[in-house]
Amino acid sequence: MWRDALLAETAVLQSAANYLEMIQFTDKATERIAKVLEADEAIRIAVQGGGCSGMSYCLNIETEEPDEEDILLDISAVKIYIDPMSAGILKDTTVDYIATLQQEGFVFNNPAANTTCGCGSSFS
């Protein structure tokens, strides 16, 4: 029984390691996330249906434990939860944080996105 638990935990850790290599966060993004989070909070990144181009990126602050199937990334001491479906869509995506005179916020650079809307919040 302990062997099965160890194998399951190893599979989750390997899965998280694989996604860590696929999803990148710039230093600016991790610094900004760390700045806004309280000690017991994490960030959930997800992809949801909707938006003018078909799908939207979502960033939410989480105060609860992740779901059993969630992938947990620990980047620069910042906990990031991603559900498995979103993780597949976010493959090779880089999350950045920009602050200009016209715009401030997180930007998702997803090479798999065929089209994006003008504001960059949704894609297909």
C-alpha positions in Angstrom: 0.0 0.0 0.0 2.8 2.4 0.8 4.4 1.5 -2.5 1.3 2.6 -4.4 1.3 5.9 -2.5 4.9 6.5 -3.2 4.5 5.7 -6.9 1.5 8.1 -7.1 3.4 10.8 -5.4 6.4 10.3 -7.7 4.1 10.5 -10.8 2.7 13.8 -9.6 6.2 15.2 -8.9 7.3 14.1 -12.4 4.2 15.6 -14.0 4.9 18.9 -12.2 8.5 18.9 -13.3 7.4 18.3 -16.9 5.0 21.3 -16.8 7.6 23.4 -15.1 9.7 23.0 -18.2 6.8 23.8 -20.4 5.4 26.9 -18.7 7.8 29.7 -18.0 7.4 32.8 -15.8 9.6 35.8 -16.3 11.3 37.3 -13.2 8.9 40.3 -13.4 5.9 37.9 -13.3 7.2 36.0 -10.3 8.2 39.1 -8.5 4.7 40.7 -9.0 2.9 37.5 -7.9 5.1 37.3 -4.8 4.3 40.9 -4.0 0.5 40.6 -4.1 0.2 37.2 -2.3 -0.2 36.7 1.5 1.8 34.0 3.1 -1.0 31.3 2.9 -2.1 32.2 -0.7 -1.3 30.7 -4.1 -2.1 31.6 -7.7 -4.3 29.5 -9.9 -3.8 29.8 -13.6 -6.5 28.4 -15.9 -7.9 28.6 -19.4 -11.6 28.9 -19.7 -14.1 29.1 -22.6 -15.2 32.6 -23.4 -13.9 35.9 -24.5 -14.0 37.4 -28.0 -11.6 34.9 -29.4 -12.9 31.7 -27.8 -10.8 31.1 -24.8 -9.5 33.3 -21.9 -6.6 33.2 -19.5 -7.6 33.4 -15.8 -5.4 34.3 -12.8 -7.0 33.9 -9.4 -5.7 34.0 -5.8 -6.3 30.7 -4.0 -6.6 30.3 -0.3 -7.7 26.7 -0.3 -5.6 23.5 -0.9 -5.3 22.5 -4.6 -7.6 19.8 -6.1 -6.2 16.3 -6.1 -5.5 16.4 -9.9 -4.0 19.9 -9.9 -0.4 20.4 -10.8 1.5 22.4 -8.2 4.4 24.4 -9.3 6.8 26.1 -6.9 8.6 28.9 -8.6 10.7 31.2 -6.5 8.7 30.2 -3.4 5.5 31.1 -5.2 2.9 28.3 -5.3 1.1 28.1 -8.6 -1.9 25.7 -9.2 -2.8 24.6 -12.8 -5.5 22.1 -13.7 -4.4 19.4 -16.1 -6.6 20.5 -19.0 -5.3 24.1 -18.8 -1.7 22.9 -18.4 -1.9 21.1 -21.8 -3.2 24.3 -23.5 -0.5 26.4 -21.8 2.3 24.3 -23.1 5.3 26.5 -24.1 3.6 29.6 -22.7 5.6 32.4 -21.1 3.8 34.5 -18.5 5.2 38.0 -18.2 4.2 41.2 -16.2 4.3 44.5 -17.9 3.8 48.1 -16.7 3.6 50.8 -19.2 1.7 54.1 -19.5 -1.1 52.4 -21.4 -1.3 49.0 -19.7 -0.3 47.1 -16.6 -0.8 43.4 -15.9 0.1 39.9 -16.8 0.7 38.9 -20.4 0.5 35.4 -21.7 2.8 34.7 -24.7 1.4 31.4 -26.1 2.9 30.2 -29.3 0.1 27.7 -29.8 -2.5 30.5 -30.0 -3.8 30.9 -33.5 -5.4 34.2 -33.0 -5.8 36.7 -30.1 -8.1 39.5 -29.5 -6.9 43.1 -29.5 -6.5 43.3 -25.7 -4.7 40.0 -25.5 -7.0 38.5 -22.9 -8.5 35.8 -25.1 -7.2 33.5 -27.9 -8.1 30.5 -30.0 
